[in-house]
Amino acid sequence: MNKVTLSNKYQIIIPKEVREEIGLKAGVSFEVITYVNRIELVPIKPIKNLKGILKGIDTTIIREEDRI
C-alpha cells in the first residue's frame, strides 16, 4: 500500500507506481468524491475515449407480442 502526505499547501503526490498502473499523465482532471471520512479521486477522461466501447454489443430486444 502506498502512503502519501498532505503538504501545507493541501497538495499530495500520487506515487509513480500508481500513476503508471492507471496511465495518469500531467494535466488530468479528477472528480473528487467524499464518503464519511474517505476521499476518492476519479480521473475524468475525454468522451472521445469511449468511442467503440460498445462495439459488438447485442442490441436485440425481446418484446412481448402485444408490444410490437
C-alpha positions as CSV (number, residue, x, y, z in Angstrom):
1,M,0.0,0.0,0.0
2,N,1.3,3.4,-0.9
3,K,1.3,6.2,1.6
4,V,1.1,9.9,0.8
5,T,1.3,13.1,2.9
6,L,-0.8,16.2,2.6
7,S,1.5,19.3,2.2
8,N,1.0,22.6,3.9
9,K,-0.5,23.8,0.6
10,Y,-3.0,20.9,0.8
11,Q,-1.4,19.0,-2.1
12,I,-0.5,15.3,-2.4
13,I,1.8,13.5,-4.8
14,I,0.4,10.4,-6.5
15,P,3.1,7.7,-6.3
16,K,4.8,6.8,-9.6
17,E,3.7,3.2,-9.4
18,V,0.0,4.2,-9.1
19,R,0.3,6.8,-12.0
20,E,1.9,4.2,-14.3
21,E,-0.6,1.5,-13.3
22,I,-3.7,3.5,-14.3
23,G,-2.0,5.6,-17.0
24,L,-2.2,9.1,-15.5
25,K,-0.5,12.0,-17.3
26,A,0.1,15.5,-16.2
27,G,-2.9,17.8,-16.6
28,V,-5.6,15.1,-16.0
29,S,-8.7,16.4,-14.2
30,F,-10.3,14.5,-11.3
31,E,-13.7,14.3,-9.8
32,V,-13.4,14.3,-6.0
33,I,-15.9,12.1,-4.2
34,T,-16.2,12.1,-0.4
35,Y,-17.9,9.5,1.7
36,V,-17.8,9.8,5.5
37,N,-14.0,10.0,6.2
38,R,-12.8,8.8,2.8
39,I,-11.8,10.7,-0.4
40,E,-11.8,9.2,-3.9
41,L,-10.2,10.8,-6.9
42,V,-11.7,9.6,-10.2
43,P,-9.9,10.6,-13.4
44,I,-12.1,12.4,-15.9
45,K,-11.4,11.0,-19.3
46,P,-12.4,12.7,-22.6
47,I,-15.7,11.4,-24.1
48,K,-13.9,10.6,-27.3
49,N,-12.1,7.8,-25.4
50,L,-15.4,6.0,-25.2
51,K,-15.7,5.7,-29.0
52,G,-16.2,2.0,-29.9
53,I,-16.5,0.8,-26.3
54,L,-19.9,-0.9,-27.1
55,K,-18.7,-2.4,-30.4
56,G,-20.2,-5.9,-30.8
57,I,-22.9,-5.5,-28.1
58,D,-26.1,-7.4,-28.8
59,T,-28.9,-4.8,-29.3
60,T,-31.6,-7.3,-29.8
61,I,-34.7,-6.6,-27.7
62,I,-37.2,-9.3,-27.0
63,R,-40.6,-7.8,-26.8
64,E,-44.0,-9.2,-25.8
65,E,-46.4,-9.9,-28.6
66,D,-48.8,-7.1,-27.7
67,R,-45.9,-4.5,-27.7
68,I,-44.7,-5.0,-31.3
